[in-house]
Amino acid sequence: MDIHRFSELAGAHGAARERWPEPDRELYDRFAASPEGLGILADAERIDAFLDGWQARADDAGRAARIVAAVNAPADGARDAARAPASLTGSPSRRIAAWLSTGFVASALCGFLLGFTQASANSDDETYMDLLLGSNTVMEEFL
């Protein structure tokens, strides 16, 4: 165990020794008195004080009602969206992803076809073609 592990544990469990798991308290005792350990524990103590002082806001009674009403309310132009093609109603990020994936598939197909035609153009070299097409005799020679 080293100072980096001590720093990780202090970030996870805080500066108070009682919050640390029992197997790691020996590491706490070893590094807590060192200058680096004191600095790490001071940072962890500031974070502990911030987190202990934070209070969640009280639940808003009307929040759930507003969320349910927003979900149940028809969206503006919902009838128009039913008639429009799906490509026009998708989000911009979906359209971008569709174009990018289409471009990727097209370039992969072109690359495969180009590579295949170049491989068949060099058909004079039988060993190369056997390796490309998977001949068992060539594989046995290399193994």
C-alpha angles and dihedrals in degrees: 000000000000141000092276091059089047090053092050092049092047089052091049101040105023133230099299112097093213091063092059120093114259096248092053098049091087088060089049091053092048098051103028093084096046120097092244091046092051090053092049092048091048090056091046090049092054090051091047091051091050094048093044091051095049115103124194116233117255115262114269108234093210096047095085091047091051092049093050091047091050092050094048096044115095114248120246109268095012091142091052091052091057091062097041121090116259092244091063097046099049121103117265092248091055091050092050091049090050092052092046093049091047090052091048093051092047093050092046091052092048091049092050093049093046092049092047093051092048091050092052091048090063094054091136090083104073095185091055092049092046091052091046095048096037109252113186095214093060092047090052090053092056095044 
